[in-house]
Amino acid sequence: MKISLGTVQFGSAYGAFNTRGQVPLNEVDDLLALASNFGVTELDTAHAYGDAERVLAALNAPSKFNVISKCPALTIEINPVDSLLSAFENTLKNLKAQRISGYLLHSAEDLLRPGVYSALLDLRNSGRVDRIGFSGYEVQDALSLCQKYQVDIVQLPANVLDPWYESIFFPTDVEIHIRSAFLQGFLLSDPENLPNHLMQFSGLLREFKSDAQAQGLTAVEAALAPLLDNQKITKVVVGVNNFKQLSEILHAARKLEGHSPLNFGPYKGATQDLTDPRRWKAK
């Protein structure tokens, strides 16, 4: 399955529309079992996700799934290579694992720091990690890095409102992992009850939901459809707060397998003030 399960809510109270907080350990166990039953093979985590790595270890998840984790930002580190290697060892310790499937830089620009790329290559060559890469925000910057460095995975935000994947092409040997498919829950929210700082986009949200309804899709299905259909996208990383959310996502993904391509947008009102949550300003 093309869905990868994000784990940030397993270790912290993450998400602009997350009103519940961190997912309890027993519920994480149920979520992992559900994901496995639907054929999910990959978990996405990070050192920055609070206790998420330790939670996965407590549930023996690294023995059941391919785990991808991320290194904390190295921007201010005096010795970035030492910090990278130390962070990697801490991740293995937290996960109680000897090796992991993927290790990414959580800050794309860290790839430019002296020795960092070589250190990642050494980790891959040692067999302690299968794939290396980075997580980023700016697509063009990520593309430039991929033209300079041979990486295996690039993780970037994208969704139906920001379909850069339709016109930008990465090297064919690079896995593209997409996050923010639901724009931190915006696409699934009620247009009448948005936070004040997002209320200006209520009309756009209604337009998206109208497009979904016209094609016989729920908002979850409509948000996932363009991403799952695109052959350039390897994985779609989703984070959830409860069993119902994950069940709905997985059933939607299964329903969309082999589905005919669907048409959405373009949504002209989808500026970066909406599609980049770093710009959201609560008032």
C-alpha positions in Angstrom: 0.0 0.0 0.0 1.1 3.5 -0.8 0.2 4.8 2.6 2.9 5.3 5.2 1.9 5.9 8.8 3.3 9.0 10.4 3.9 8.8 14.1 4.3 12.4 15.3 1.0 12.2 17.3 2.3 9.0 19.0 4.9 11.1 20.8 3.5 14.6 21.0 0.3 16.7 20.7 0.9 17.8 17.1 -1.4 19.4 14.5 -3.2 22.6 14.1 -6.6 20.8 14.1 -5.5 18.2 16.8 -7.8 18.9 19.8 -7.0 15.5 21.5 -3.3 15.6 22.1 -0.9 12.6 22.2 -2.3 9.2 21.3 -2.2 6.8 24.3 0.1 3.8 24.1 -2.7 1.2 24.0 -4.3 3.0 21.1 -1.1 3.2 19.2 -0.9 -0.6 19.4 -4.4 -0.8 17.9 -3.4 1.7 15.2 -0.3 -0.3 14.3 -2.3 -3.6 14.1 -4.9 -1.9 11.8 -2.2 -0.5 9.6 -0.5 -3.9 9.3 -3.8 -5.6 8.4 -4.3 -3.2 5.5 -0.8 -3.8 4.2 1.0 -0.7 5.5 4.7 -1.6 5.7 6.3 1.7 6.6 6.3 4.0 9.6 7.6 7.6 9.5 9.1 9.0 12.7 11.7 11.4 14.0 13.9 12.4 16.9 11.8 15.6 17.1 8.5 13.7 17.6 8.7 13.7 21.3 8.6 10.1 22.6 7.5 8.6 19.3 10.6 6.5 18.7 10.4 5.0 22.3 6.7 4.3 21.8 7.4 2.3 18.7 10.2 0.4 20.5 7.8 -0.4 23.4 5.4 -1.9 20.9 8.1 -3.8 19.0 7.2 -1.9 15.9 10.7 -1.9 14.3 10.5 -5.7 13.9 7.1 -5.5 12.1 7.5 -2.4 9.9 10.1 -0.5 7.9 11.0 2.5 10.0 12.2 5.8 8.6 13.5 8.4 11.1 15.0 11.8 10.9 18.0 13.6 12.3 17.4 16.8 14.3 18.4 20.0 12.5 22.2 20.5 12.3 22.0 24.2 11.5 23.7 25.5 14.6 25.9 22.5 15.4 29.6 23.2 15.4 30.5 19.6 14.4 27.5 18.6 12.2 28.9 15.2 11.3 29.5 14.3 15.0 26.0 15.5 15.8 24.5 13.5 12.9 26.2 10.3 13.9 25.3 10.8 17.6 21.6 11.4 16.7 21.6 8.3 14.5 22.9 6.2 17.4 20.3 7.7 19.7 17.6 6.8 17.2 18.7 3.2 17.1 18.8 3.1 20.9 15.4 4.7 21.2 14.0 2.2 18.7 15.9 -0.7 20.2 17.0 -1.6 16.7 20.3 -2.6 15.0 19.3 -1.0 11.7 16.5 1.0 10.1 15.0 1.3 6.7 15.6 5.0 6.2 17.3 8.0 7.8 16.6 11.5 6.7 17.9 15.0 7.5 15.0 16.9 9.1 16.4 20.1 7.6 17.2 19.9 3.9 19.9 22.6 3.9 21.9 20.5 6.3 22.9 18.4 3.3 25.2 21.3 2.3 27.1 21.3 5.5 30.7 19.9 5.2 30.9 16.1 5.6 27.2 15.5 6.2 26.5 13.8 2.9 29.6 11.6 3.2 28.5 10.6 6.7 25.1 9.6 5.4 26.7 7.6 2.6 28.9 5.8 5.2 25.8 4.9 7.3 24.2 3.4 4.2 27.3 1.6 3.1 27.6 0.1 6.6 24.3 -1.6 6.1 22.8 0.1 9.2 20.3 2.1 7.1 19.0 1.1 3.7 18.0 4.5 2.4 19.2 8.1 3.0 17.7 11.5 2.1 16.1 14.6 3.5 12.8 16.3 4.5 12.2 19.7 3.0 9.6 22.4 2.4 10.7 24.2 -0.8 10.3 22.0 -3.9 12.8 23.8 -6.1 15.5 23.7 -3.4 14.9 20.0 -3.0 15.2 19.4 -6.7 18.5 21.3 -6.8 19.8 19.2 -4.0 18.8 16.0 -5.8 20.7 17.2 -8.8 23.8 17.6 -6.7 23.6 14.7 -4.3 22.5 11.1 -4.9 19.8 10.4 -2.3 17.2 7.8 -2.0 14.2 9.6 -0.4 12.9 13.2 -0.5 10.0 14.0 1.8 8.0 17.1 0.8 4.5 18.6 1.6 1.9 18.4 -1.2 -1.8 18.2 -1.5 -4.7 18.8 -3.9 -4.4 22.5 -3.3 -0.7 22.5 -4.1 -0.2 19.9 -6.8 3.4 20.7 -7.8 3.9 17.0 -8.4 2.0 17.4 -11.7 4.7 19.6 -13.3 8.0 19.1 -11.4 10.0 16.0 -12.1 12.6 14.5 -9.7 15.2 11.9 -10.8 13.5 8.6 -11.4 15.6 6.8 -8.8 14.5 9.1 -6.0 11.5 8.1 -3.9 9.1 11.0 -3.3 7.3 10.8 0.0 4.5 13.2 0.5 3.3 14.7 3.8 0.5 17.2 4.6 -2.0 15.4 2.3 -4.8 16.9 4.4 -3.0 20.2 5.1 -2.9 19.5 8.8 -6.6 18.7 8.8 -7.8 21.8 6.9 -9.2 19.8 4.0 -11.3 17.7 6.3 -12.6 20.5 8.5 -15.9 22.3 8.5 -15.8 25.5 6.4 -18.2 27.2 8.9 -15.9 26.5 11.9 -12.4 27.3 10.8 -10.1 29.2 13.1 -10.3 33.0 12.6 -6.9 33.1 10.8 -8.1 30.6 8.2 -11.6 31.8 7.7 -10.6 33.8 4.6 -10.1 30.4 2.9 -13.6 29.0 3.8 -14.8 29.5 0.2 -11.9 27.6 -1.2 -12.6 24.7 1.2 -16.3 24.7 0.1 -15.1 24.5 -3.5 -12.9 21.5 -2.8 -15.7 19.7 -0.9 -18.1 20.5 -3.7 -15.7 19.0 -6.3 -15.4 15.9 -4.1 -19.1 15.5 -3.8 -19.6 15.9 -7.5 -17.3 13.0 -8.1 -18.9 10.8 -5.4 -16.0 11.1 -3.0 -15.6 11.9 0.7 -13.2 14.7 1.6 -10.6 12.1 2.7 -10.9 10.2 -0.6 -10.7 13.4 -2.6 -7.6 14.6 -0.7 -5.8 11.2 -1.2 -6.9 10.5 -4.8 -4.5 12.8 -6.8 -1.5 11.7 -4.6 -2.2 8.0 -4.8 -2.9 8.2 -8.5 0.4 10.0 -9.3 3.1 7.5 -10.4 5.9 9.8 -9.3 4.8 9.6 -5.7 6.1 6.6 -3.8 4.5 7.1 -0.4 1.9 9.3 1.2 2.6 9.8 4.9 -0.5 10.3 7.0 -0.8 11.1 10.7 -3.8 10.3 12.8 -5.2 10.9 16.3 -7.5 7.9 16.6 -8.6 4.5 15.2 -11.5 6.0 13.3 -9.3 8.4 11.4 -6.9 5.7 10.3 -9.6 3.3 9.4 -11.3 5.9 7.2 -8.0 6.7 5.5 -7.1 3.1 4.9 -10.5 2.2 3.5 -10.3 5.3 1.3 -6.9 4.2 0.0 -8.1 0.7 -0.7 -11.2 2.0 -2.5 -9.0 4.3 -4.7 -6.7 1.5 -5.9 -7.2 1.2 -9.6 -9.6 4.1 -9.6 -9.8 6.2 -12.7 -7.9 9.6 -12.5 -10.0 12.4 -11.1 -10.0 16.1 -11.8 -9.5 18.7 -9.1 -8.7 22.4 -9.3 -6.8 24.4 -10.0 -7.7 26.3 -6.9 -6.7 29.8 -7.6 -7.2 31.0 -4.1 -4.7 28.5 -2.7 -1.8 30.8 -1.9 1.2 30.0 0.2 -0.5 31.7 3.1 -2.7 28.6 3.2 -0.6 25.8 1.7 2.4 26.5 3.9 1.3 26.1 7.6 4.4 27.9 8.7 2.6 31.1 7.6 -0.5 30.5 9.5 -0.9 33.2 12.1 -3.4 32.6 14.9 -5.2 35.8 15.9 
